[in-house]
Amino acid sequence: MEIELDKSVRERIFHAVIFEVTANVIIALSLAWLMNVSVLQSGSLSVISALTATAWNFVFNKLFDSLQKTYRFERTFLVRALHAACFEVGLIITLIPVAMVMLNLTVTEAFFVEIGLVLFFLPYTMLFNWLYDYLRWTLKGFSTRSFLK
């Protein structure tokens, strides 16, 4: 399977929107069922979590880049693993109070909800991107270029 590395801005936006919409639908429905809350509650938590993750990603990576400029370290596998772990810990800490308020949970319950979301996104991200690349490659003859460029 050939992976296109020079995707247009339009396609990258399309990819990001489909990724987030699909994730939010899965999370909203799953949380509503698992926690016996309304889809409105679980969907609101999912959307707020996605927006918070986006903002946190911007802030965290800006801080990380500043650290790298100051200390001039390389982004080795260990540094990237530490980067990912610190990002997720910061996101979990940020979202625990949100889950507590929106779903009327204790700190412990909210912590486990947030851990569950992290564990959801690890395989989801891999599977979504694999499927996206596969479908894009398969449909290339269908002229995805005209639609996505």
Beta strands, then each sheet from edge to edge (+ up, - down):
end
